[in-house]
Amino acid sequence: MTDFIFSAEKPVESSGKIDIQLIISVILLLGLGLFALSICSSAYAERMFHDPGYFIKRQLINTGLGIVVMIVCATINIKVIRRLLPVIVIASLILCLLTFVPGIGSERNGAQRWIIIPFVGSLQPSEIAKLAMVLFLANYFDKQYSLKNENDRSVVQGLIGLGIFVLLVLLQKDFSTAVFIFVVGIFIIFITGSSLIWILPVLGLGVPALLLFVFMEPYRVQRLIAFCNPEYSQSRWNYQAMAAERAISAGGILGTGSGSGLFFSSRIPEIQADYVFAGWVEAMGLLGVLVYFALLLFFSYRGFRSAFNAADRFQGLCGVGCTALILFQSLFNCGVVGGAVPATGIPLPFFSSGGSSMVITLCICGLLMNISRRKSGDSNASEYLV
């Protein structure tokens, strides 16, 4: 195993103030997402629930809870998070397993992705698993780096842990999230400077294995065929993608406006979930796309900057992983909506309706804010070992 290239062991002189520009980017993305959801989901909410504000009201509640979690994550001592890491990882794995327990797990559209919490609602454990995976790998590779004998360092246990997360999510029939976790995990491992001798075989085995899971489910094959042949079965497998394409085309350069009724977007089933970006493009056009990507890139820049200037290696790897979670997921979702990627169930951070997604997204933002607070005396990563 080669020396890790990610180096965050450096003197720290700052006073511990949170990166204000990172906070601003989060606020702007959150505000933009709420505005987009409100204008895109009203017609569908009126048709399904006779209340045009149905989804935005629920999202505001989820956002309020997420902001509380974000504040906690931004202010809690990183040492505490690291000491609780075994509990966080084990709890996330148990929650994933609970989706298969009758009476607790909830099946929707043939997938076991949710658990029911009485008097609260549903929870999607795979959202928690994404963050737990990042924390696990950051902790593992920081420990490996602390070993003075380079020959004692290993990638194997980290890969096994990543494989467990991916497998549990795959068993829930949440293929897109499993692939996403795999991609982010490999990215973190690559950032550590781990030898390609380990990474290439994993890719050589992992990619064919994931393809095997595609062909195990007929509906995934149908989606793949529909992606390769857009005219195939437009009435079922490709309906959302074709409707999103019409909405995007209607947006033009300046969009049709938020008060226009969004003729094409209103015909996209469950637009509030994975296809809200299509409604945003119809309403705001190319200009809206540029504004969104400018904010996303600004957020990503501040997140990666905080990571590479973190007080220790653990925080640095957490920052890279957390930023990658939001950046990659956003690009993945936009790729689906734009027709560049086969249809999946990946939500758009800050935009898509859903309590689990919103709370975990803001939790990630809180961790990034915490990491941006470089405190003096926190430069020795070894003192934080679990």
C-alpha positions as CSV (number, residue, x, y, z in Angstrom):
1,M,0.0,0.0,0.0
2,T,1.5,3.3,-1.0
3,D,1.7,6.5,1.1
4,F,-1.5,8.3,1.2
5,I,-1.5,11.5,-0.9
6,F,-4.2,13.2,1.1
7,S,-2.3,15.2,3.7
8,A,-4.1,17.3,6.3
9,E,-1.5,17.2,9.1
10,K,-0.5,20.8,9.3
11,P,-0.3,23.6,11.9
12,V,-3.7,25.2,12.6
13,E,-3.9,28.9,13.4
14,S,-7.5,29.9,12.7
15,S,-9.9,30.8,15.5
16,G,-12.6,28.2,14.7
17,K,-15.1,30.3,12.8
18,I,-17.3,28.5,10.4
19,D,-16.8,29.3,6.7
20,I,-19.4,32.0,6.1
21,Q,-19.3,31.5,2.3
22,L,-20.1,27.8,2.8
23,I,-23.1,28.8,4.9
24,I,-24.2,31.3,2.2
25,S,-24.0,28.6,-0.5
26,V,-26.1,26.2,1.6
27,I,-28.7,28.9,2.3
28,L,-28.9,29.8,-1.4
29,L,-29.2,26.2,-2.6
30,L,-31.8,25.5,0.1
31,G,-33.9,28.5,-0.8
32,L,-33.6,27.7,-4.5
33,G,-34.7,24.1,-3.9
34,L,-37.7,25.1,-1.9
35,F,-38.8,27.7,-4.5
36,A,-38.4,25.2,-7.3
37,L,-40.4,22.5,-5.4
38,S,-43.2,25.0,-4.7
39,I,-43.7,26.0,-8.3
40,C,-43.1,22.5,-9.8
41,S,-45.2,20.4,-7.6
42,S,-48.3,22.5,-7.2
43,A,-50.2,21.1,-10.2
44,Y,-49.5,17.5,-9.3
45,A,-50.3,18.1,-5.6
46,E,-53.6,19.7,-6.6
47,R,-54.5,16.8,-8.8
48,M,-53.5,14.1,-6.3
49,F,-54.3,15.7,-2.9
50,H,-56.5,18.7,-3.8
51,D,-53.9,20.9,-2.1
52,P,-51.4,22.8,-4.3
53,G,-49.2,23.3,-1.2
54,Y,-49.1,19.7,-0.1
55,F,-45.5,18.9,-0.9
56,I,-44.0,22.3,0.0
57,K,-45.7,22.2,3.4
58,R,-44.2,18.8,4.2
59,Q,-40.9,19.9,2.8
60,L,-40.8,22.9,5.1
61,I,-41.3,20.7,8.1
62,N,-38.5,18.4,6.9
63,T,-36.3,21.4,6.3
64,G,-37.0,22.7,9.9
65,L,-35.9,19.4,11.3
66,G,-32.9,19.3,9.0
67,I,-31.8,22.7,10.1
68,V,-31.8,21.6,13.7
69,V,-29.7,18.6,12.8
70,M,-27.4,20.8,10.7
71,I,-26.8,23.2,13.7
72,V,-26.0,20.2,16.0
73,C,-23.6,18.7,13.4
74,A,-22.0,22.1,12.9
75,T,-21.3,22.8,16.6
76,I,-20.7,19.3,18.1
77,N,-17.1,18.4,18.8
78,I,-15.7,16.2,16.0
79,K,-14.2,14.0,18.8
80,V,-17.7,13.1,19.9
81,I,-18.8,12.1,16.4
82,R,-15.7,9.9,16.1
83,R,-16.2,8.2,19.4
84,L,-19.8,7.5,18.4
85,L,-18.8,6.2,15.0
86,P,-19.1,2.5,15.8
87,V,-22.7,3.2,17.0
88,I,-23.5,5.2,13.9
89,V,-22.2,2.5,11.5
90,I,-23.8,-0.4,13.3
91,A,-27.1,1.5,13.6
92,S,-27.2,2.3,9.9
93,L,-26.6,-1.3,9.0
94,I,-29.4,-2.4,11.4
95,L,-31.8,0.1,10.0
96,C,-31.0,-1.3,6.5
97,L,-31.8,-4.8,7.8
98,L,-35.1,-3.6,9.4
99,T,-36.5,-2.8,5.9
100,F,-36.9,-6.6,5.5
101,V,-38.8,-7.1,8.8
102,P,-42.5,-7.6,8.3
103,G,-44.5,-4.8,10.0
104,I,-41.5,-2.5,10.1
105,G,-40.3,-2.5,6.6
106,S,-42.5,-0.9,3.9
107,E,-42.6,-2.1,0.3
108,R,-43.2,0.4,-2.4
109,N,-43.2,-0.4,-6.1
110,G,-41.6,-3.7,-5.4
111,A,-38.7,-2.2,-3.4
112,Q,-37.9,-2.6,0.4
113,R,-36.4,0.8,1.0
114,W,-38.3,2.2,3.9
115,I,-39.1,1.5,7.5
116,I,-42.2,2.8,9.2
117,I,-41.8,4.9,12.4
118,P,-45.1,5.2,14.3
119,F,-46.5,8.7,14.6
120,V,-43.6,10.1,12.5
121,G,-43.7,8.5,9.1
122,S,-41.3,6.6,6.9
123,L,-37.5,6.6,7.0
124,Q,-35.1,5.6,4.2
125,P,-32.1,3.9,5.8
126,S,-30.0,4.0,2.6
127,E,-29.8,7.8,3.0
128,I,-28.2,7.3,6.4
129,A,-26.0,4.5,5.0
130,K,-24.4,6.9,2.5
131,L,-23.2,9.2,5.3
132,A,-22.2,6.3,7.6
133,M,-20.1,4.8,4.7
134,V,-18.1,8.1,4.4
135,L,-17.5,8.3,8.1
136,F,-16.4,4.7,8.2
137,L,-13.9,5.0,5.4
138,A,-12.5,8.3,6.7
139,N,-11.9,6.7,10.1
140,Y,-10.5,3.5,8.6
141,F,-8.0,5.2,6.3
142,D,-6.9,7.7,9.0
143,K,-6.1,4.7,11.2
144,Q,-4.2,3.1,8.5
145,Y,-2.1,6.2,7.9
146,S,-1.2,6.3,11.6
147,L,0.5,3.0,11.3
148,K,4.3,3.7,11.2
149,N,5.1,0.6,9.2
150,E,3.9,1.0,5.7
151,N,3.7,-2.7,5.2
152,D,1.1,-3.0,7.9
153,R,-1.3,-0.7,6.0
154,S,-4.1,-2.3,4.1
155,V,-7.1,-1.4,2.0
156,V,-8.9,-4.8,2.4
157,Q,-11.0,-4.1,5.4
158,G,-12.1,-0.8,4.0
159,L,-13.2,-2.5,0.8
160,I,-15.1,-5.1,2.7
161,G,-16.9,-2.5,4.7
162,L,-17.8,-0.7,1.5
163,G,-19.0,-3.9,0.0
164,I,-21.3,-4.6,3.0
165,F,-23.0,-1.2,2.6
166,V,-23.4,-1.7,-1.1
167,L,-24.8,-5.2,-0.7
168,L,-27.4,-4.2,1.9
169,V,-28.7,-1.4,-0.3
170,L,-28.7,-3.7,-3.3
171,L,-30.9,-6.2,-1.4
172,Q,-33.4,-3.4,-0.8
173,K,-33.7,-3.2,-4.6
174,D,-32.3,0.3,-4.5
175,F,-29.8,-0.2,-7.3
176,S,-29.1,3.4,-8.1
177,T,-28.2,4.3,-4.5
178,A,-26.0,1.2,-4.2
179,V,-24.1,2.2,-7.3
180,F,-23.8,5.8,-6.0
181,I,-22.4,4.5,-2.6
182,F,-19.9,2.3,-4.6
183,V,-18.8,5.3,-6.7
184,V,-18.3,7.7,-3.8
185,G,-16.5,4.9,-1.8
186,I,-14.1,4.2,-4.6
187,F,-13.5,8.0,-4.9
188,I,-12.6,8.3,-1.3
189,I,-10.2,5.3,-1.5
190,F,-8.6,6.9,-4.6
191,I,-8.2,10.2,-2.8
192,T,-6.3,8.5,0.0
193,G,-3.6,7.5,-2.5
194,S,-4.3,3.8,-2.2
195,S,-2.5,1.7,-4.9
196,L,-4.3,1.0,-8.1
197,I,-3.3,-2.6,-7.5
198,W,-6.3,-2.7,-5.1
199,I,-8.7,-0.3,-6.9
200,L,-8.5,-1.9,-10.4
201,P,-9.4,-5.4,-9.3
202,V,-12.3,-4.0,-7.3
203,L,-13.6,-2.2,-10.3
204,G,-13.0,-5.3,-12.4
205,L,-15.2,-7.4,-10.1
206,G,-17.6,-4.7,-8.9
207,V,-18.7,-3.4,-12.2
208,P,-19.7,-6.8,-13.7
209,A,-21.4,-7.7,-10.4
210,L,-23.5,-4.5,-10.6
211,L,-24.3,-5.3,-14.2
212,L,-25.4,-8.8,-13.0
213,F,-27.9,-7.1,-10.6
214,V,-29.2,-5.1,-13.5
215,F,-30.1,-8.2,-15.5
216,M,-31.6,-9.9,-12.4
217,E,-34.6,-7.6,-12.5
218,P,-36.7,-7.3,-15.7
219,Y,-37.7,-3.7,-15.0
220,R,-34.1,-2.6,-14.9
221,V,-33.5,-4.3,-18.3
222,Q,-36.5,-2.5,-19.6
223,R,-35.2,0.9,-18.4
224,L,-31.8,0.2,-20.0
225,I,-33.5,-0.7,-23.3
226,A,-35.6,2.5,-23.0
227,F,-32.5,4.6,-22.4
228,C,-30.8,3.1,-25.5
229,N,-34.0,3.4,-27.6
230,P,-35.9,6.5,-26.4
231,E,-38.9,5.6,-28.6
232,Y,-39.3,2.3,-26.9
233,S,-42.5,1.9,-24.8
234,Q,-43.0,5.6,-24.2
235,S,-46.3,4.9,-22.5
236,R,-44.5,3.1,-19.6
237,W,-40.7,2.7,-19.2
238,N,-39.7,6.0,-20.9
239,Y,-42.7,8.2,-20.1
240,Q,-41.1,10.2,-17.4
241,A,-37.9,10.7,-19.4
242,M,-39.7,11.8,-22.5
243,A,-42.0,14.2,-20.5
244,A,-38.9,15.7,-18.8
245,E,-37.3,16.2,-22.3
246,R,-40.4,18.1,-23.5
247,A,-40.4,20.2,-20.3
248,I,-36.7,21.1,-20.7
249,S,-37.1,21.9,-24.4
250,A,-40.0,24.2,-23.6
251,G,-37.8,26.2,-21.1
252,G,-35.6,27.7,-23.8
253,I,-33.2,30.3,-22.7
254,L,-35.2,32.3,-20.2
255,G,-37.9,29.8,-19.3
256,T,-41.7,30.1,-19.3
257,G,-41.9,31.7,-15.9
258,S,-42.9,30.4,-12.5
259,G,-46.5,31.5,-12.9
260,S,-47.2,30.0,-16.2
261,G,-48.6,26.7,-15.0
262,L,-45.7,24.7,-16.3
263,F,-47.7,22.8,-18.9
264,F,-45.2,20.0,-19.6
265,S,-43.9,19.6,-16.1
266,S,-47.3,19.2,-14.7
267,R,-47.6,16.0,-16.7
268,I,-44.6,14.3,-15.2
269,P,-45.7,11.7,-12.6
270,E,-44.3,12.4,-9.1
271,I,-42.3,15.3,-10.4
272,Q,-41.7,16.4,-6.7
273,A,-39.3,13.4,-6.3
274,D,-36.7,12.8,-8.9
275,Y,-37.7,15.0,-11.8
276,V,-38.2,18.4,-10.0
277,F,-35.2,19.7,-12.0
278,A,-37.1,19.3,-15.2
279,G,-39.8,21.7,-13.8
280,W,-37.1,24.1,-12.8
281,V,-35.6,24.2,-16.3
282,E,-39.1,24.7,-17.9
283,A,-39.8,27.6,-15.5
284,M,-36.3,29.3,-15.6
285,G,-34.7,28.0,-18.8
286,L,-31.0,27.9,-19.5
287,L,-30.5,30.9,-17.2
288,G,-31.9,28.9,-14.3
289,V,-29.7,26.0,-15.2
290,L,-26.6,28.2,-15.1
291,V,-27.6,29.8,-11.8
292,Y,-28.1,26.3,-10.2
293,F,-24.8,24.9,-11.4
294,A,-23.0,28.1,-10.4
295,L,-24.3,27.6,-6.9
296,L,-23.5,23.9,-6.9
297,L,-20.0,24.5,-8.0
298,F,-19.5,27.3,-5.5
299,F,-20.8,25.0,-2.7
300,S,-18.5,22.2,-3.9
301,Y,-15.5,24.5,-4.0
302,R,-16.0,25.7,-0.4
303,G,-16.6,22.1,0.7
304,F,-13.5,20.7,-0.9
305,R,-11.5,23.8,0.3
306,S,-12.6,23.1,3.9
307,A,-11.7,19.4,3.5
308,F,-8.1,20.1,2.2
309,N,-7.5,22.7,4.9
310,A,-9.0,20.5,7.7
311,A,-7.4,20.2,11.1
312,D,-6.6,16.5,10.7
313,R,-6.8,13.7,8.2
314,F,-10.1,12.2,9.5
315,Q,-11.9,15.5,9.1
316,G,-10.3,16.1,5.7
317,L,-11.5,12.7,4.4
318,C,-14.9,13.3,5.8
319,G,-15.0,16.7,4.1
320,V,-14.1,15.2,0.7
321,G,-16.6,12.4,1.1
322,C,-19.4,14.7,2.3
323,T,-18.8,17.2,-0.6
324,A,-18.7,14.3,-3.1
325,L,-22.0,12.9,-1.8
326,I,-23.9,16.1,-2.6
327,L,-21.9,17.0,-5.8
328,F,-22.0,13.6,-7.4
329,Q,-25.7,13.0,-6.5
330,S,-26.7,16.3,-7.9
331,L,-24.8,15.6,-11.2
332,F,-26.3,12.1,-11.3
333,N,-29.9,13.4,-10.9
334,C,-29.4,16.1,-13.5
335,G,-28.0,13.5,-15.8
336,V,-31.1,11.4,-15.4
337,V,-33.4,14.3,-16.0
338,G,-31.4,15.5,-19.0
339,G,-31.4,12.0,-20.6
340,A,-27.7,11.4,-20.2
341,V,-28.1,8.6,-17.6
342,P,-30.7,5.8,-17.4
343,A,-33.7,6.5,-15.2
344,T,-32.9,5.9,-11.5
345,G,-34.4,6.8,-8.1
346,I,-31.7,9.3,-7.0
347,P,-33.2,12.5,-5.6
348,L,-31.8,16.0,-6.2
349,P,-30.3,17.4,-2.9
350,F,-32.1,20.5,-1.6
351,F,-34.8,20.2,-4.3
352,S,-36.5,16.8,-4.2
353,S,-39.3,16.2,-1.8
354,G,-38.5,13.7,1.0
355,G,-37.7,13.9,4.7
356,S,-34.8,11.4,4.8
357,S,-33.0,13.1,1.9
358,M,-33.5,16.6,3.2
359,V,-32.4,15.8,6.8
360,I,-29.3,13.9,5.7
361,T,-28.4,16.6,3.1
362,L,-28.5,19.3,5.8
363,C,-26.7,16.9,8.2
364,I,-23.9,16.6,5.6
365,C,-23.8,20.4,5.3
366,G,-23.5,20.8,9.1
367,L,-20.5,18.4,9.1
368,L,-18.8,20.4,6.4
369,M,-19.4,23.6,8.4
370,N,-17.9,21.9,11.4
371,I,-14.9,20.8,9.4
372,S,-14.4,24.3,8.1
373,R,-13.7,25.4,11.7
374,R,-10.0,24.7,11.9
375,K,-9.2,24.8,15.6
376,S,-5.8,25.1,17.1
377,G,-4.6,22.0,18.8
378,D,-6.6,19.6,16.6
379,S,-3.8,18.8,14.2
380,N,-2.9,15.4,15.7
381,A,-5.3,12.9,14.1
382,S,-4.0,10.0,16.2
383,E,-5.7,11.4,19.4
384,Y,-9.1,10.9,17.9
385,L,-8.8,7.2,17.2
386,V,-11.9,5.2,18.3
